[in-house]
Amino acid sequence: MDVVASSYLLPLGVTAYTYFSGLKATFLTDYMHTFIFMIIVCCFTIKVITVNEIGSLGALYDAVLRADAVNAVPGNYQGSHLTMRSEQCLFFGILHVTGNVGAVIMDTGFWQKGFSADFAAAVAGYVLGGMGVRDDSRSWRVSAAKFTILADVPEPHDIL
């Protein structure tokens, strides 16, 4: 399918089911999209861990420690890829929080879902969602650190 055609047809489909089914359809499809996305992320994480060059979680941990010795991250505690004490991450977190506060305040979708949801369910959903996003980014960061020490991984400019 052409990219331009899909760019127009996808929002048209979302508009159609929301128009005919209302806010309930929006909640159900948001849930389905998130569920499908989480399955894809779990498959990606398992694939990265079980690829022949890595083999297991223990081998991944050892490889990340070797990557720390070869390619230390400036500004991180002891140059580690696995630390929670990182100057760059602190600045990114501040920018991310302040930027997303503006996005949430101006996005009517957040307001509609916030007002129509049960308070206990909304708090639990947002907390679990935030924890899930943090854990996904950590697994991607660790796998990227592992692949930096592999010789056969192409550089981004080689792919493009």
C-alpha positions as CSV (number, residue, x, y, z in Angstrom):
1,M,0.0,0.0,0.0
2,D,1.2,3.5,-0.8
3,V,2.4,5.4,2.3
4,V,0.4,8.5,1.4
5,A,-2.8,6.5,0.9
6,S,-2.3,4.7,4.3
7,S,-1.6,8.1,5.9
8,Y,-5.1,9.2,4.9
9,L,-6.9,5.9,5.3
10,L,-5.8,5.1,8.8
11,P,-7.1,8.3,10.4
12,L,-10.3,8.0,8.3
13,G,-10.9,4.5,9.8
14,V,-10.3,5.8,13.3
15,T,-12.7,8.7,12.7
16,A,-15.4,6.3,11.3
17,Y,-15.4,3.9,14.2
18,T,-15.3,6.7,16.8
19,Y,-18.2,8.5,15.0
20,F,-20.4,5.4,14.9
21,S,-19.4,3.8,18.2
22,G,-18.5,6.8,20.4
23,L,-16.1,7.0,23.3
24,K,-16.4,3.3,24.2
25,A,-14.9,2.4,20.8
26,T,-12.0,4.7,21.5
27,F,-11.2,3.1,24.8
28,L,-11.5,-0.4,23.3
29,T,-9.3,0.4,20.4
30,D,-6.7,2.2,22.6
31,Y,-6.6,-1.0,24.7
32,M,-6.2,-3.2,21.6
33,H,-3.5,-1.0,20.1
34,T,-1.5,-1.0,23.4
35,F,-1.9,-4.7,23.8
36,I,-0.7,-5.4,20.3
37,F,2.2,-3.0,20.8
38,M,3.2,-4.7,24.1
39,I,3.2,-8.1,22.4
40,I,5.5,-6.7,19.7
41,V,7.8,-5.2,22.3
42,C,8.0,-8.4,24.3
43,C,8.8,-10.4,21.1
44,F,11.5,-7.9,20.2
45,T,13.0,-8.1,23.7
46,I,13.0,-11.9,23.7
47,K,14.5,-11.9,20.2
48,V,17.3,-9.6,21.3
49,I,18.1,-11.7,24.4
50,T,18.0,-15.0,22.6
51,V,19.9,-14.1,19.4
52,N,23.0,-16.3,18.9
53,E,25.5,-13.5,19.7
54,I,23.9,-13.0,23.2
55,G,22.4,-16.3,24.2
56,S,21.0,-15.6,27.7
57,L,20.4,-12.8,30.3
58,G,23.7,-13.7,32.0
59,A,25.6,-13.4,28.8
60,L,23.9,-10.1,28.1
61,Y,24.9,-8.8,31.5
62,D,28.5,-9.9,31.0
63,A,28.5,-8.3,27.5
64,V,27.2,-5.0,28.9
65,L,30.0,-5.0,31.5
66,R,32.5,-5.5,28.7
67,A,30.9,-2.7,26.8
68,D,31.3,-0.5,29.9
69,A,35.0,-1.1,29.9
70,V,35.3,-0.5,26.1
71,N,32.9,2.4,25.7
72,A,32.2,4.1,29.1
73,V,29.3,6.6,29.1
74,P,30.5,10.1,30.2
75,G,28.4,11.5,32.9
76,N,27.1,8.1,34.1
77,Y,28.1,6.7,37.5
78,Q,31.4,4.9,36.8
79,G,30.7,5.1,33.0
80,S,28.1,2.3,33.4
81,H,25.2,1.7,30.9
82,L,23.2,0.1,33.8
83,T,23.2,3.0,36.3
84,M,20.3,5.1,37.4
85,R,22.7,8.0,38.2
86,S,23.1,9.7,34.9
87,E,23.4,13.5,34.2
88,Q,22.1,13.1,30.6
89,C,19.1,11.1,31.8
90,L,18.3,13.7,34.5
91,F,18.2,16.5,31.9
92,F,16.2,14.4,29.5
93,G,13.7,13.5,32.3
94,I,13.3,17.2,33.2
95,L,12.7,18.1,29.6
96,H,10.4,15.1,29.1
97,V,8.2,15.9,32.2
98,T,7.9,19.6,31.3
99,G,7.2,19.0,27.7
100,N,4.6,16.3,28.4
101,V,2.8,18.5,31.0
102,G,2.2,20.9,28.2
103,A,1.1,18.2,25.8
104,V,-1.3,16.7,28.3
105,I,-2.8,20.1,29.2
106,M,-3.5,21.0,25.6
107,D,-4.6,17.5,24.4
108,T,-8.4,17.1,24.7
109,G,-8.1,13.3,24.4
110,F,-6.4,13.2,27.8
111,W,-9.1,15.3,29.4
112,Q,-11.9,13.3,28.0
113,K,-10.4,10.0,29.1
114,G,-9.5,11.4,32.5
115,F,-13.0,12.7,33.2
116,S,-14.8,9.6,31.9
117,A,-12.6,7.0,33.7
118,D,-12.9,5.8,37.2
119,F,-10.4,7.4,39.5
120,A,-8.9,4.2,40.9
121,A,-8.6,2.6,37.5
122,A,-7.0,5.8,35.9
123,V,-4.3,6.1,38.6
124,A,-3.4,2.4,38.4
125,G,-3.4,2.6,34.5
126,Y,-1.1,5.6,34.3
127,V,1.3,4.2,37.0
128,L,1.5,0.8,35.3
129,G,1.9,2.5,31.9
130,G,4.7,4.7,33.1
131,M,6.5,1.8,34.7
132,G,6.2,-0.2,31.5
133,V,7.6,2.5,29.3
134,R,10.6,2.9,31.6
135,D,11.4,-0.8,31.6
136,D,11.1,-1.1,27.8
137,S,13.5,1.7,27.3
138,R,16.0,0.1,29.7
139,S,15.9,-3.2,27.8
140,W,16.4,-1.4,24.5
141,R,19.3,0.6,26.0
142,V,21.0,-2.6,27.3
143,S,20.6,-4.3,23.9
144,A,22.0,-1.3,22.1
145,A,25.0,-1.4,24.5
146,K,25.5,-5.0,23.7
147,F,25.4,-4.5,19.9
148,T,28.0,-1.7,20.1
149,I,30.7,-4.3,20.8
150,L,29.6,-6.7,18.0
151,A,31.7,-6.4,14.9
152,D,29.0,-7.2,12.3
153,V,26.4,-4.6,13.3
154,P,26.1,-2.0,10.6
155,E,26.4,1.7,11.4
156,P,23.2,3.8,10.9
157,H,24.7,5.7,7.9
158,D,25.5,2.4,6.2
159,I,21.8,1.4,6.5
160,L,20.5,4.7,5.1
